[in-house]
Amino acid sequence: MIVGALQMEKKILTPRKVINSKGKIAYSESAQAWNIIKLKKELFEEFPELKEKRSAFSYRLKFFRDEGEFKRVLKMLEKDKEDVMPLLLFLYKDV
């Protein structure tokens, strides 16, 4: 059995403009965690593909402990000419 054959090809979604959106994270009782990120209208306007019910979407999350590590990865992405557009996600605790 070939392990790599089961991997699906991924197409990177890239916005045409800068998107600055704020939203809420919802609690999931079944997962007992704050794991549901509610996307706003601005994202659906920029990425209409996200409305396709029969499509599958995934994500890759990288979290960096400090600014230096983040800058090193950005430089690597720029140098490698990868076709990626990083997404900045800031998590807040409302107090």
N, C-alpha and C positions, 0 to 999 in steps of 0.2 A: 504494500500500500504506500502510495506517495503522499507524504504529509503535506507538502506545499500545494498539492492540487486542490485542497479544500478551502484555501484562502480565496476570498473574493477580491476582485479589483476594486480599488477605491478612487473616487474622483473628488478632488478637493474643491470645496465650495469657496469661492472668493467674492467678496462684495465689490460693487462698483464705486461705493463711496464709504466714508467713515460712518460707522454706526455707533451712537452713544445712547445706550438704553439702560434703564434701571428696572428691576423687577423683584419679585419675591421668590423665596424658596419655601416649598410646602412640605409639611411632615407627612410621611407615609406610615400609616399604622401597621401595615403588613411587614414593612422592612424595619420598623421602629427607628427611623432615621429621617433627617431632613434631606431628602434625596430627589425631590421633584423641583426642577427649575422651570419656572413659567416664562416662556418666551413672549416678547411683546410684538405688537403689530409691525414695528419697524423692521424686525428680522424677517417676517414673512413677506413683506414688500420687497426686500432685497434678495431673499432666497425663496422664490415661489415653489421650488422643488420640495420644500418642507411640508407642503400641503398634500403631497402625493401619498395617499393612504397605503398603497400597495408597494411602495418603495421601502427600502431598508436604509437606515442611517446609523452611523457609528461615530465615535470620537476617540481621540487620544489626548490624555491629559498629562501634562508635565508640570510639576510644581518645583520651584527653585527656592532654596533656603535664603539666598542673598542676591543682591544686585549683580555682583561680580560673576556669579555662576550663570545668571540669566544673560548677561552681556556676552559671555563666552559662547553660549549656545546660539545667540543671534548672529555672531560673527561666523560661526561654523555654517549656519544655514545660508548666509550670504555668500560665503566662499564656495560651498558645494552647489550653489545655484539650484537648490531643491525648489520644486514648485509648491511651496507652502506659504500660507499667510497665518502667522501666529494670532491667536485670539487672547486678549487679556481678560481675565475674569477675576474680579475682586470680590472676596467674600466678607460680609459684614455681619456682626451680631447687633441687632437693633436693641437699644437699651432705653 
